[in-house]
């Protein structure tokens, strides 16, 4: 998972298998809940692991 984080410049909050039941969007629901809390969460697909990742941008405090 570190490889994905480094390549995207994002922190992975959670991962969900791509095989969710039809009509179920757990990654989108999780991301929406994080956005409601003020996190800029986005869902991306990691094709290598066949999973949806909920990510937020890395914050560089330089």
C-alpha positions, 0 to 999 in steps of 0.5 A: 500500500505504501507504493500506491501512497507514494505514487499518488502523493496521497494517504490511504485511509481505508481499502475495500475489495472491488467485489462488493455486492451489487448496489453496494458502494462501501468505499463511496459511503466511507469517503462521503462520511469522511468528507462530511467530517471535513476530510477531502476524501476521494475514492480511487481504484487500485487495479493491481490489488483489485481494491477501491482505496479511500485517499486524502492528499498528503499535507506537506507542512514545509 
